[in-house]
């Protein structure tokens, strides 16, 4: 529980944060936000319009604000 609180202080839920795409899956992408901290960006949150596949929007190792 203590570790979860530290992560929550680092990146707020639903906030835009810089990160690097580490894995692309059918339902979204995993993003490294900080050393040892990964988050999931769901495919429904990747663009303002419908996204058929996450790899049409991002690529591995892409670094940007998510």
C-alpha positions in Angstrom: 0.0 0.0 0.0 2.8 2.4 0.8 4.3 1.9 -2.7 0.9 2.7 -4.3 0.7 6.0 -2.5 4.2 7.1 -3.7 3.2 6.3 -7.3 -0.1 8.2 -6.9 1.9 11.3 -5.8 4.2 11.0 -8.8 1.5 10.8 -11.5 -2.1 11.7 -10.8 -4.9 9.5 -12.2 -6.2 10.8 -15.6 -3.4 13.4 -15.8 -1.3 13.9 -18.9 2.3 12.7 -18.2 5.4 12.1 -20.3 6.3 8.5 -20.9 7.7 5.9 -23.3 5.7 3.2 -25.0 7.1 -0.2 -23.8 4.4 -2.6 -25.1 1.5 -2.5 -27.6 -1.5 -4.7 -26.9 -4.9 -4.9 -28.7 -6.6 -2.9 -25.9 -4.0 -0.2 -25.6 -0.3 0.5 -24.7 1.8 0.3 -21.6 3.9 3.4 -20.9 6.9 3.8 -18.7 6.3 6.9 -16.7 9.3 6.7 -14.4 11.9 4.1 -13.5 9.8 1.1 -12.2 6.5 2.9 -12.9 4.3 1.8 -15.8 0.8 2.8 -16.7 -1.8 1.6 -19.2 -3.2 3.9 -21.8 -6.5 2.4 -23.0 -7.2 2.4 -26.8 -10.4 4.4 -26.1 -8.2 7.2 -24.7 -5.7 7.4 -27.5 -7.5 9.7 -29.9 -10.6 11.8 -30.1 -12.0 9.4 -32.8 -12.2 5.6 -32.8 -8.9 3.7 -33.0 -9.0 0.3 -34.7 -5.5 -0.7 -33.5 -3.1 1.0 -31.1 -0.2 0.5 -33.4 -1.8 2.9 -35.9 -1.4 5.7 -33.4 1.9 4.9 -31.5 5.0 2.8 -31.9 7.4 1.2 -29.5 9.8 3.5 -27.8 7.7 6.6 -28.7 8.3 9.2 -26.0 5.6 11.9 -25.5 2.9 13.2 -23.3 0.1 10.7 -22.8 
